[in-house]
Amino acid sequence: MLLDRQKVRQAYERYGFFEESSSEKNIMVFSIRTGHYHNADIIPLQSSTDASQTYKEYQELGYACQTKSYKSISEIETALFTGFFNLEATRDRLTRDYDDFTNSIVKIHSDNASYTYIKTQYYVNNKEGNSTVTQEILDRLDEEKPILFLVEAAAGFGKTCSAYELVKEITSTRTHQLPLFSELSRNRQAKIFRYVLLDEIDRSFPLLSSTLVRSEIKSGKVPVILDGFDELLHESATDDGKNYESTEPMLDTISELLTNKAKVVLTTRRTAIFDGDEFHQWIDNHENDFEVIRLRIQEPRIEDWLSDDRLERLYLAGFPITNLSNPVLLSFLRCISDEEFSKVSEDSSKLVDKYFDSMMERERKRQDLRMAPSEQYKILRTISDDMIHFDYTSESRDYIYSLILENNQVLIEKTRKLYSIDTRPTTDELVNKLTSHALLDRSGKDSQGIGFVNEFVLGNFCADNIIEDVSMEWDGDKRFIEPAIQSYLPRTNDERKLLWESLKFVLEFINGSDKIKYNLMLTNEMKMSLEGETVEELVLNDAELGHLATIKDTVFISCKFSACDFMIQNIENTTFINCDFYQCTVSDVDNKGNDDVHFAGCSSDNEFISLINPEDETVDETTCNDFDMCDIYVLEKFYPKGSQTFHKHRAIGAICSQNKLYNHYEILKSIEKLKKKNYLFIPDKRSFLEINLDLIGDIKTALGRKQ
């Protein structure tokens, strides 16, 4: 078989080779210069072709020659990819990074502990998954199309572990692929995402041009895994998903990669940006360019972490098991020796304190650090305070070194004097020990910066900062709120209440979903009023709504309520869309407010909906052919006045909440009428409406626009 000359040329030129002349018809020669040396690959296009004469000619010209016999173009591409990307050495580096990461999780608790990836429940495009997050991605890596994977989860639910596990699986099982992996929280050298990405390409493959790497990303040979995309978002994106214009360039940079067979994986906290109207419009604009797969990791279950024996001992000791689903503490309880486990399980109220004491006592031995746990804690606290004040989660080693030294000089000198003269470390040596503390960043290598070892530790110190704000008006970045709350869930009710009181001020400024979630997490009650909020895809169990705080002008979309109780008299102009209710109840059924609470596309397994508003069962029976002003209002959300273009998708919550002209019931009647007339319909995402492009001419006429 004769190799295709054009395809051979394309493969070699992509890697920087230049085609040279050849005196023989079925032989191609490609040269490349590396340093002093000029190398030449001599390619017989047919296996029977003798290339010895060409080899001799180029050798006499001073080239370092190799004759390469290939059976196919794919074999050429694989050989070039293997050689230039130095597959074996790069895989070894990634394997070492994985081992360093996993050891940092378990070895800090016990020298004999071994790491295993915890498989948690997850959803794929809103459907429950039955494999693992990593396997869902691996199964799609060879598909002949570009795919963007969004892996979303709350702080500490396993995003980074999943990213590392994916890297390990690709590295160890897929000989034809090599991942480009980056923890974005560690790269603060560039502020613009395009340059962050280029920086990561250069760091991962320093000897290759970024053009070549991008080419192999697009070919599917280099899957891109970017961990912590939200680290770049939180500075630009507000809580309600606004400031999308500053996020869009990041997504556009990614979309430039998503051609041919490229695969890009982003792990991120769940953020309003990815649930917003603009993001779905961006996806819609690229629906013919690439596919989007959304994977949402659920909270880890305690039974996945601990043996039956240890779990039973915790139950007997009275541990608040429901509040213990924290990966850091579960890893601690999983890895420590039986002897230490017995001590830790004696008092459930001191678990967090014992975790930090254990970590710092191990640090005293590991580094011969003659500093009490409370003194180590004080030094680490100065770092977290600085992070909150200047809004960062990692910085250069030099910066952290200076921060420790400048804020703790008296304690550092006091500690030095505890050593004998012949073993006494210099100030520099002692500060370096503290900069390498086990509770700080896992590696700090490659100029990626130093932060806290995990979200739980960061959150613990953040909570201290929040509680100590005597003004009770702490207003740090939202980036620090969820880790602080997660770190306090295993603590006592009194401790959680203390954090709640300190957070009440700042929680007034966050979105409705998080208000409810954080209220219930810290107090088990809904104490904050909701007004003009959109709450999406929230899952609530055993909650009381409207009992202690009012709910007004709010839309609940695609939420699930189980065994929840509603006080309807405190709920005003509020709509539930595509929500499910299981064994829910109404406290004040005699005072039901039919005009104030409405349901559209909802289901319940009892009489819950009909008790509150039986009229909603007929809301979609509208048959009038004329458009009223509310219908026009809804259509103008898709085709705004003065605009030459229309929006294909609009969020139902935005249509309902962002107006003062019509109540929810009127808007819902219009939506149902427009759906019945096929002007609108519901796409894959239930919280959105989609305009029917086939009837866009009729819609223009209804709105009085020129055709």
N, C-alpha and C positions, 0 to 999 in steps of 0.2 A: 504494500500500500504506500502511495506517495503522500507525504505530509503536505498540507495546504500552506503554500509559501507565505501568503498574506497573514494567516493566523500565527505562523511561527514568528513572523516579523513583529506582529502586535504584541505577542507574549514577551519577546526580548526587549523591545523598545520601552515597554512599561517599566522595566527594571533598569533603565538607563543605558542599555547597550546601543551601540551604533553598528549598523550593517556595513560590512566591508565587501569589496568585490571578490568574486570567486571565479577562477578560470574553468571550473567544472560546473556543468549545468545543474545537477541535482545536489549541490552542496551549498549551504549558506554559512557565512562566517559573521559572527557578532563579537565586537570588541568592547572592553570597558577598562577604564584606567582606575586603579586603586593605589594611591600614593605614587611611588616611583614606577610601579609595575603596570605593564600593559598586558591585559589578559585577553585571550580569544577562545570562544567556543566554536568549534567546527561541527556543523550539524548536517549529516547525510539525510536527505529527504526520503531516502529509501534504504532499507536495511542492507540491501545487496551492493550499495555504492561504496567503492573504495575511496576513503578520504586521506590516505597516507601521503599523497603528493601535496595536497593542500596543507596538510599538517606541517610537512617539511618546509614549504614555502614561507608560512607564517612564523615558524620557529626561527628560520634564518633571518627574518625581519626583526627578531628580538621579542616576539610575543611569547608569553607563557601560555601554551596551547593545551586544550583538552578536546578530544573528540567525544561528542555526546550522541549516543544512538537512542532515539526515542521511537516508540510505536504509535504515539498519539499526541495530540495537542495538550490534552489534560495531563499527560505525563510530563510534558515540558513545564506547564504551569505549576504542577506540584513540586518538581525539582527546583525551580527557581524560588518558589515560596519557601521551601524547606531550607535552602541555602541562605537566602538573604535574610530571612527572619530568624535564622539560627535557632530552629525549633527546639532542639534538644536542650540547649542552654537556657532558652527562655522558659521552657516548661519546668526545668529544674528551679529557676528563680521563682516562678509562680507557686510551685509546690512548697518551697521554703517559706514563702510569704503566708501560705495557707497554714503551714505548721506553726509558724510564729503566732499567727492570729489565734488559732485554736488553743495553743498552749497558754497564751496569755489569758484565756478565759478560765481554764481549769487548773493550771499549775499554780496560780496565785493562791488557790485554796488548799491544794494538796499535791505533793510531788508525785504521788502514785495515781492521780486521777487521769482518766482518758476522756477524750472529747467524742461525742456523737451528736450529729445534727438532729435537732428536735423538729419533728414533722407536725405542724399545726394545721388546723382547719383553714381553708381558704376558698375564695370565690373567683371564678373565671367569667368575666363579662356578666356579672350578677348571677351566675349559676354556681351552685356548690360543686367544688372540685372533688375528685375521688382518687387523686394520685398525690403528688407533691408539687409545690411551687416550681422547684427546679426542673422536675420531669416535664411539667407542662411546657416549659421553655425549650428544653432539650429536644422534645418531640417535634418542635417546629423549626429548628435551626436549619434543616436541609430543604425547607420549602422553597420553591422557585419564585419567591416574591419577597419584597421588603416588608419587615414587620417591626413595629414599635411596641415593646412590652413595658407597661407601667405597673410596677410592683409597689402597692400602697399598703401602709400599715402605720399604726400608732407607734410612738416612741417605745423602744425596747421589745417590740413584738417579733423581731427576727429579720429585719430587712438586710442588715449587713451580713448576718450569718448566712442568709439565703444567697446573697451575692457571692460570698466566698465559696459556698458550696457549689454554686453554678460554675465558677472559675475552675474549681478542682475537677468537677465532672468533665468539663470540656477538655481540660488539660490532660486528664488521664485516660479518657475513653474515645476521643475524637482526633484521629491522627491527621485529618485534613484541615483542622481549624486551630486557631490560636487566639485566645481572648485578649482584648485590650481592656484592662480593668483599672478603675480609679475610684478612690474615695474622695469625693469632691469637697467634703468638709475639711480636708487637709490641704487643699490648694487655695491659698489666698494670695498667690503671687500676681494673678491677673484678675481684673474686675469685670472684663467683658467675656461672656461665655465662649465666644469664638476663639479667644486667645487661651482661655482655660483648656479648651479641647486640644488646641495645637500644642500647648504645654504638656498635656498628658501624652499625646502622641510622641513628642520628642523624648519625654522621660521614659516611656515604655520601649521605644525603638530608637535609641539615640544615633545609630549609624545609618538610619534610613531617612529618605526624604518624606515629608508629610504628604506630599502628592502621591507617592507610592503606597503609603499606608492607607490613605483614604481610598485609593483604587481597590485595595484588597478588602477594605471594609465593605465596599459596595459589591464586591464579588461574592461576599458571604464567608470568606475565609477567616476574617477577623471580626467576630462578634464583639460589639462594644457594650461594656457593662459599667454604668456610671452610678455609683452608690451615693445616696444623699443629695439628690437633685434639689430637694427643698432647701438645702443650705444656701443655694444660689437664689432661690425664689424669695426667701423670707425678707430679704432686704428691700425687695421691690414690690412685692405683692401684699396688699392689705388683706384684712381678715375677710372681707366680703367679696373677694375676687376682683376688686378694682385694680387699677394700675396694670391691667393686662398688657398694655402697650409696651411695658418694660420687660415683660416675660416673653412676648411673642418673638423677639429676635433670637432668644435661646432656642425656642422651638423651631424657628425657621432654619437655624444652623443645623439642628438635628435632621430636619426634613431634607436638607441638601445631601445628607449622607444616605437617606433612605431611598435608594434607587437600586435597580437590578435585584440582587438577592440579599441586601444588607439586613442585619438584625441589630437593633439597639435596645438595650435593657436599661430603664431608669428605675431606681428605687427611690421612694420619697414618702414622707409623711403625707397623709391624706390632707390636701389643701384645697381651699375654695377655688383656686385657679383651675384645677382639673375637674371641678363640678360646674364651672361657670359656662354661661352662654357663649362667650367668646371662644373658649377652648373647643367647645363642640362645633362651633362654626369653623374653626381652624381645621379640625378633623374632617369636617364635611368638605372643605376646600381641597383636601388632599385624599378624598375617598378613593380616587382612581390611581393614586400614587403609591400608597402603602396601607397595610392593615394595622389596626390598633387592638392589642390584647391587654385588657386590664385585669390584674390579679390582686386581690385584696386579702392580706393575711389577717386572720382573726387572732384573738387573744389566746396565748398558749394555755393549755390545761395542766393543772398540777399533776394529774395522773400520768401524763406523758413524761414527766420529769423524774418522779420519785418512785422507788420500789414500794411494793405493797406494805412491807414491814415499816419503812420510814414514814409512809403516809399514815399508817395506823397509829404510830407513836405520836405524830403531830396532833391527830384527832384527840387522842387520850390526854394530851397536854393542854388541850383547849385552844389550839392555834386558830386564828380567824382564817380558815382555809379559803373562803371566798375572796379574801383580800390578798392572798399570797401568790397570785398568778403573775409574779414578777420574775423575768428570766434571770436576773442577777442573783436574787435571793434563792431562787430554785436551784440555780447552778451551784451556789454556795452550799445549800443543804444536800445537794446530790453528790458533791465532790469531797466534802470533809470526811475525816475518819469516823468510825463508829464512836470512838471515845469523845471526840469533839462534838459529834451530833448529840450525844447524850447530854452534854453540858448546855448546848444551845437550846435544846428542846425543853429545858426545865422551866423557862419563863417566856411565854409567847409575846409579852409586851416589850421585851428587850431584844427582839430578834435583830432589828436594824442596828442597834448599838453594838450588839455582839458581832455582827458582820464587820463593821468598821474596826472594832477592837482587834478582831482576828486578823484582818488585812494588815493592820499597822504593827501588830506584834510580829507577824511573819516578816514584815519589812525590816524590823529591828534586827532580826537574825540574818536575813538575806544580805543586807548591806552593812551589817555592823553599825546600825544607825542608833546612836544612844540618845534617843529623843522619845519621850513618852507619847502614847497615842494621842492624847489631848493636844500636845504641842505640834505633832504632825498635822493634826486636823486643823489647827489654827493657821498653819502655813498654807495648806491647800485652800482654806476658806478665802485667803487674800487673793488667790488666783481666780476663784469663781466670782468674787465681788468685782474684780477688774473686768472679767468677761461680760458681766451684766452691764456695767457702767459704759463700756465701749462697744458692746454688742458684737461679740465674736465667740466662737467656740474652740478655736485652735489658733496658735501663733507659733512663730519661730522659736527654736530652742533658746537662742540668745535672748529673745524678749522675755520668755518665762524665767530664765536664769536671772536676768536683771530685776524682774518683778519680785522674785523670792528674796534676793539679796537686799534690795532697797527697803522692803517692808518688814524685814525680820532680822535686822542686824544684831539686836541685843540677844535674841533667842539663839541665833547661830553662834555667837561668841560664847554664850553660856554653855551650849552643847559641846563645843570644842574642848572646853576645860574639863569635861567629864572623861576624856581620854587621857591615858598616861602620856607623858611627853614624847616617848619614843614611838607611840602609835597615833599621836594626835594628827588628824587631817588638817590640811590648810583650809582656809575659808573657801577657796575655789573648789577643792575636793568635796567639802561638805555640801556646798550648794549644788554641785553636780549630782551628788547622791539624791538630793531632794528633787532635782529636775528629772531624775530617772525613777521616781517613786512608782510603785506598782499601780497606784490609783490614777496615775497620769497616763498619757498616750501610750499605746502599745509599742510603737517603734520610734516615731519621730525621725525616721530616716528619709533620705531623698528630699530634704527641705520641705516636707509636707506638713510640718507644724506639729505642735504638741497641744493636746487637750486632755479632757478627762477620759478615763478608760472606757466608760460606757455612760449611757443616758441616765441610769439610776444614780450613779455617783454624782454626775453633774446636777441632776434634779435635787438631790439631797442638799447640796451646798446652796443651790438656788433658793430652796425653801427656807434655809436659814436666813438668807439675805432678805427675802420677802417678809418673813415674820419679824425681823428686827427693824423694819421700817416703821418708826413710831408715828409717822404721819398717817398711817393706814391708807395711804394713797400711792402705793407702789405702782409704777407704770412702766416697768421694763418691757422688752420685746416679748411678743407672744411666744417666740421660739423657746423661752425658758419656762413657760407656764405648765405645759403638759408634762415635761420631765419632773418638775417639782411635785405635781399632783400624783403622778405615778409612784414617785419615791415615798410618798406619805400614805399610800393605801395600806401597807402592812402595819402601820402604826396604830396606836390606840385611838378610840373615838375622840378623846380630849385633844390629842395632838392634831388629828385631822380637822377638828373644829377650829383650832387655833390658826391653821393655814387658811381655812375657809374665810375666816374673818379678815385676814390680811389680804385676801385676793378679791374680795367683793367689789372693791372700787374698779380694778382693771377689768374684771369680768363683765362689767356693764358695757364695755366697748367691743366685745367680740361677738361672733355670729350666734344665732339662736341654737344651732345644733350643739355647739360647744358649751353654751350656757347651761343647757339641760344636762349634758353629759358630765360636766365638771361639778354642777350642783349635786347630782346624784352620787357621783363617785366619792365626794368628800363628806356629804351630810346624809345621804340616802333620802333626801327630800328635795322638792323643787321649790326653792325659796325666792328665786328671782323672777320678776315679771318679764313677759315677752311682749313686744309691741312692734308690729311691722316686720316680723322676721320670716325667713323661709327656712324650714327645717327639712332636710332631705336624708332619706335612707338611714334613719336612726332606729335602733332596736332597743326597746325598753321593756323591762320585766319588773313586775311588782312596784310600779311607780304610781304616785298620786299627782295628778295634774289639775291645777285650779284650786287646790285646797289652801295653800299658803301664799300664792301669788297669782295675779291675773294674767290672762293670755288674750291679746287683742290684735286684730288685723294681721293675723299670722297664718301662714300656709304650711301644712305638713304634707310632704310628698314622699310616697313609697316608703313609709315608715311601718314598723311592725310593733304592735303593742300586745303584750301578754300579761294577763292578770293585772291590768292597770285600772285605776279608779279615777273618774273624771267628775269634777264639780262644775257643772255646766253654767251655773249662774255667774261664775267668774271667768267665763270664756266668751269673748265678744268678736263678732265678724271674723270668724276663724273657719278655715276650710281644710278638710282632709281629702287628699287626692291619691288614689291608688294605694291606700293604706290597708293593712290587715289587722283585725282585732280578734284576739283569742281570749275568751273568758274575761272580757272587760266588763266593768260595771259603772253605773252612774249613781253618785251619792244623793243628788237632789232631783230625782226624777219628777217630783211634783212641781219643780220650778224650772222645768226644761225651757230652753230658749230657742224655739224652732227657727226664729228669724236670724239668729246669730251664728249657728253652727251648721255647716253643710258638709256633705260627703259626695264625692264623685269617683266612681270606679272603685269603691271600697268594698270589703267583705268582712263579715263577722260570723262567728260560729254560734251566736246567740241573738237575742233581740236588741243588742246594744244600739245599732244604728236606728232601727225603727222607733225605739224609745225616745231618742233625741230628736230626730227629724224624719218622720215617715214621708214627707213631701219630696225628699231627695230621690225617692224611687221613681218619680215621674219627671225629673228634671230634663231628661233627654227626649221628651215627647213633643218638643216644640216643632211645629210644622209650618209656621208663617214663612212666606217666600220673600218678604221684604226685609231689608237690612235696617235695623234701628241704630241709634247712635252708639250703643254699647258694642254692637257687632262691628261697626266701623272702628271703634277704639281698639278692639282686638286685632282686626286686620292691619291697622296702622302700626301695630307692634312689629309686623313682618315687613311692612312697606311704609316707612315713616314719611311724613309730609316733607316735601323739599328734597327727598333723596331720589337719586336716579337708579339706585340698586335696592334689592330687597334681601331680607334675611331668610334663609331656608328653614332654620331652626330657631325657636325661642323657648326660653324656660317658662314653664307654667307658673312657677312661683313669682317670677318677675312680672308677668302679665297681671297676676292677681294683686300683688302687693304695692307696686310702684304707681299708684294713682289715687286721686282723691275724688274722682267723679262717680265711681260705681262701687257697690259692695261686692263681696265675693260671689254671692248668689247670682247677681245679675251677670257678672262676668262668666260664671260657669254655664249659665243658660245660653249665653252667646257662643261659648266654646262648643257646647254640645250641638247647638244649631248648625254651626259651621262645619263640625265634624260630620253631622248627618248629611249635609249638602256636599260632602267630599272636598270642601275647600281646605280643611285641615285634617290631619290624622296623627296618630301617635307612632313615632319611630321606635327603634330598638330600646332607647332609653326612655323609660316611662315618665320621667319628670319633664319631658320636652314635648313640644308640638312641632309638626313639620307642615309647611305649606305645600299644597298640591300644585306643582309646576305646570301640569297639564291645563289647569284652570286659571293661570296667571292673567290671561286676557280678561276673563270675567271679573277677577278681583280688581284689576285696574279700572274697569268700568264702574264697579260698585264704589270705588274710592274717588271717582271723578277724575282719574288720571288719563292723559292722552295715550292712545295706543301706539 
